[in-house]
Amino acid sequence: MWRELAPLGRDSGSGGYRRYAWTAADADCRAWFRAQAEARGLAYELDRNGNQWAWLGDPLAGDAVVTGSHLDSVPDGGAFDGPLGVVSSFAALDELRGRGARFSRPLAITNFGDEEGARFGLACVGSRLTAGRLTAGQARELRDGDGVTLPQAMEAAGHDPSTLGPDPERLARIGAFIELHVEQGRALDLSGDPVGIASAIWPHGRWRFDFRGEANHAGTTRLADRRDPMLPYAETVLAARREAELAGALATFGKISVEPNGVNAIPSLVRGWLDSRAADQSALDTVVAGIEAAARAYADRAGIDLSVVRESFTPVVEFEHALRDELGKILGQRSGGGAPVPVLGTGAGHDAGILSGSIPTAMLFVRNPTGVSHSPAESAAEDDCVAGVLALADVLEGLACA
């Protein structure tokens, strides 16, 4: 499975993946998912928001156990973020069938669409729509960098956007959702454990900073006469690092847009996107407020207009303790009562976090030896991936089998 999926959407130059929502690469990944489902005799389904489902047992019976993740990527992303969870879900089902497991609850494997938000700027679009965390009206306003709306992109890919919207009936049939994911950090590498259980997802959000100045000639305009928005933007990037260190948080300006974007032109607009995350809401509020205050001070000093817009936000997600503890119990029993499986928090957002407000959710992490993620250097050892599959199979057996 891994070898078949690996070439899809991979850029030959960077070695990274460009599996953006509702593109040809996305279609290839979706075709791969459907082929895996049908090869196992699972009932394939595409829901109203473009998420894919593969069912073992009656989808309408209720109290289903669902596992899976996503197949899309960030720009030049790694191979494991998302796909490892989907591949491991199919592999875990194969393992359970090999054990002769008898299922007492319906089981589903899912691929949530547009989790990374690389094309339309909002993460977890598929799961947000399903859970009602994003309205159909809001979704229809989403545009990519070329001005293509989400409905237009969906239509071009052969999906009807008129069905977009909350899916409470589907969620009501799900008793638990378990998402396996490569760890996006080094906690497991440092502890020496191949697999861990998620405790919580840090609160996080995205803010757009628009610095507006005055375009002019780079070769004839005196420094004293310039209204250059690049200067306060650059100072704000440094302020973000400083404020994050002070608050014990994370802050990153990872995307920038410049107009008119000429080598010999002073910019008229510099637009930068801030991603900030922290272990708790208070720390996040502190770091973002500090960054904005610094940006306004720098902009005022340079005669630059500044607007700040919060484009997305996800509060802290505490995974349901009962389900989380059940995972720990199952994995502890399977290991013969040895050392407990580590429980760790994460600063990365996931579909499981979006769904946690509607249904019980939990996550398993697989060790990432470098801690690198959202990069072609993202990796996990084959032995650890197998350990993740076996852990997921044990959990699914404990939850869904007689």
N, C-alpha and C positions, 0 to 999 in steps of 0.2 A: 504493500500500500504506500509506504513512504517513498519508494523509488518511483512509483507512478505519479504521485502528487508533486514530487520535487521540481520537475521542469516547468510546471504551470505558472505562468506569470513572472518567471525569473528574467531579470535583465542581464544580458550577456556582458555588459560593460561593468556594472557595479557588483554583480553577483548577488544583489538583493532582490526582493520581491516587490512587484507593483500590481498587486491584486486589488484594484479599486472597485468599489461597488458598481454593479451594473455595467461593467466593461466586458470586453472579450475574455480577459483573464479570469474575471469573476464567473463568467458563463462556463469556462472550462472547469473551474473548481466545482461548480454546481453539478455539472455533468458527471464529474468524478464521484461526487457524493451520491447521486442517484444510482450510478452503476454499482457502487458498493452496497447500497440498500437492496437493490433488486437481485444482486448476486447471492444475497443471504436470505432471499424470500421474504423480506420485510415490506410492509405496505408503505409506499412512498407518498408523501403529501407536501404540497407547497401552500403555505398559509396566506392569508389576506395581505400580509406585510412583506411577503417574499422570503420568509424563513423556511428552511427545509426540515422535514421530519421523516424519520424512518421508524415504523412501528412494529413491535412484536407483541401480539395480543390485540385486544379490542381497544381502539383509541377512545371509544365512548364509555368504557367501563368505569373510568374514574380511578383516583388514587394511584395514578401512574408514577413510575420512577423514570426520570428523564436525565440523560447525560449528553454531553457534547460541548461545543464551543463555537469557534468561528473560523473561516478560511480566508478572509480578506486580510490585507496588510497595510502597514504604514508605508510611506515612500521608501523604497530600498530597505524594507524590513527583513527580518530573519525568517528562517524556515519553521521555527518551533512555536512562536507566539500565535496561539489559536489552533493551527493545524494539529499540533501534538494532541490536543484534547479530542479532536474529532477522530483522528486515526486511532488513538488509544481506546475510544469508545467502541469502535467496530472490533478492535482486537480483544477488548474485554468480553464482548459478546461471544466471540469465537472461543475464548478461553472457557467461558461458562458452559457453552454447548459441549466443549470437549470434556468437561467435568460431569456432564449429564445433569446439569442443574434443571430443576423444575420450577417454572415461574408461577408465582401466585398473584402477581400484580402485572399490569401492562408495563412494557419497557419501551422507551423511545430514545432515539439518538437524533440530535438536532444540530443544524448549522445556522446560527443566527447571522442575518445579513448586516453588512456595514457596521461592524463593531468598532473598527478603528477610527471611523470618521475622516479618513484621508481625503475623500473626494468632496464631501459636502460640509465638512468642518464641525460636525457634531458626532460624538462617539455613541455607539450602541443604539443606532437608529432602529434596527429591527426589534430589539427587546424593549426599547422605550415605547415604541408604538404598541406593541403587544400588551404591555403593562399599563398603558394609558399615561405614561410619563411624558409623552410627546403627542400632541393632538394631530389629527389629519391635516388641519389647516396649517399648523406650524410646519409639518413635514412638506407640504406642497410649496412652501416658501423657500425651502432650502435650495441653494444654487451652488454649482461648482465654480472653479476658477474661470471657466469659459462662459459662464452665464446660463448653463444648462440646468434646468430645474430637476428636482428629484423625480416628479412625475414624467417628465420628458425622457429622462434616462431609463426609467422603468419601462416605459412604452417601447423605447428603442430596443430594449432587451427582451421584449415579448411578454411583459407582465402588466396586468391591468391596475393602474394606480387608483382607480375609483374605489377599490376595496380597502384602502388604507384606514387604519384606525384601531382602537382598543379591541382586545380579543379576550374578554373575561370568561367566556364559555370555555375556551381552551385552557386557560389558567386554572379554572375550577376543577378540571379533570386531572391536574398534576398534584401528586402528593409530596414530591421532593425533586429537586433539581441538583445534580452533582456535576460540577465542572472541574475537569483536570486541566492544569495549565503549567507550562514551564515557569519556574520561579524567575522573577525579574529583579534579581538581587542575589546576594551571596550568603544569606543566612544558613541555608542547608549545607552549602559547601563548608562554611566555617564550623558547623556542628557535626559534620561527617555523616549526615543522614541523606538517603536517596529520595525520600518522600516526606512531605509535611502536610499539615492541615491548616487551612486559613482560619484566623480568628476574626479579622475585620479588614475592611478596606478604608483607607484614610479618606477624609473629605478632600475633594479636589475640584478644580474648575479651570476655565479658560477665559481670559480677559483680552480684549482688543484695545490697544493704545494707538490713537490716531494723532500724530504730530503734524500740524499744518503750518507751513511757512510760505516762502515765496520763491518760485523758480527764477533762476537768473543764470547768467553766463559765468562759468567757472573760471574763465581766463581774464575777465574784465571787471568783475565786481569786487570792490575792496572788502577785506574781511570785516571791517567795521560796519559796512553797509548791508551785510548779509542777514537774512532771516532763514537760517539753515536748520531744518528740523532734524537732520541727522545727528547734530551735536547733543541735544537733550535726549534723543533716543539712545545714543551710545552711553551717555551717563546713566540713564535709567537701567540699562542692562547691567552695569556694574553695581548699581544700587540694589537690584534684585538679588544678586549674589550676596551682598552685604546683609540685607534684611533677612534673607533665608538663614544665613549663618547665625544671626542674632536670635532668631525665633526657633531654631532647631527644626526648620522646615525645608522644603524644596521649592525652588523657583527657577523657571527656564524660559528665556525668549528663544524659541526654536524656529520661528517663521517670521519673515519680513517681506513687505511689499513696498516698493519705492516708485514714486512718480516724479518726473517723467522717466526716470531710470536711464539716464544718459551719463556717460563717463565725464563729459565736459559740461554738465548741467548741475546746478545746485538744486536739490530736490524741492518740490512744492509740498509733497506729502510723504511721510514715512509712517507706515502702519506695521506695528509689531504685535505678535500674539504671545501673551504670557500664560504659561502653564504653572500652576502652583498647587502644592499638596502638603499636608501636615498630619501629624498623628491625631490631632483634635481640632475642633472648630475654632477655639480661641487662638491657637497658634496660627491657623490659616488666616483668620481675620487680621491678626497682627501683622503678618508678613505682607499681605496684599495692601493693607492700608498704608504701611510704610513705603512700599514701592510707589503707590499712587501719589503719596505726598511728596516724595522725592521727585517724581516725574513732573509734577505741577510746578515745583520750585525751579527746576531746571528750565522748563518751558517758559515760565514767566520771565526769567532772567534773559532768555534769548529772544523774547518777543514772539514766541510761538504759541499757537492755539492748540489746546489738548482736549480730546474727549476720550473717555474710558467707558467701554461697554462690556458687561459680563455676558459672554455668549453661551456659556453652559456651566452648570454646577451640580455636583453630586455630594450630598451630605455623608457623614460617616455611616458605614454599613457594618453593623454587628451581625454576623451570620447567626442564625438561630442556634442558641446554645444547646438545645436538646438534640438537634440533628448533628451538630458539630461533635457533641459528646458521644453520640451513637457511632459516628465514624471512628472516633478514638477507641471506643470499646471494641468494635469489630476488628480493627487493625491490630489492637493489642492482643486479642484472643488468637488471631491468626499467626501472630509472631511467637506464640507460646508464653505470653506474659513477660516478655523481655522489656527492654527500655521503652517507655511510652513514645508514641509518635510526636515529634515536635509540633507545636502550634505557634504560628507566626502571623503577624500582620503584613499588609502590603500597601504601597502607595499607588498601585496601578488599578485602574477601573476594569470591570468585567461585566459581562451579561448577568452573571450570577448575582452581582451586586444590585443591578437594576431590578431584577426579578424578586429580590429578597423582601421587598415591601408587599408583595402579592402572594408568594408561596414560600415554603421552607427551602432554603438553598444552602449549599456548602461547597467548599473547594478543596481540591488536593493540589499540591505543588510538587513538581519534579525538579530535582537539583540541577542548577545551572552553574558549572564550575567557574565560569568567568564573571557571572553576574551581568554580562552584557545582554541587552535586549533592544528591540527596535533597530537592529543592525544586522548586516550579513554575518557578523562574528558571533551572533547568538548561537548557543550550542547546548547539547545535553548528550551524555554518554549513552551508548546503546543499552548497557546494563541497567542504567538508571531509568531509561524509558521503559524497559521491560518490567522493572520494579514498580513503575507507575501503573502499567497495565494490570499487573497482578493485584496491586492495591485497589485499583478501581473495580476490578472483577470481584474482589472480596467484599467491597462495599456494596456493589450491586446485588451480589448473592445474599448478603445479610439483610438488605432492604426489600428485595423484590422476589426472593425465592422461598419456597416452602421449606 
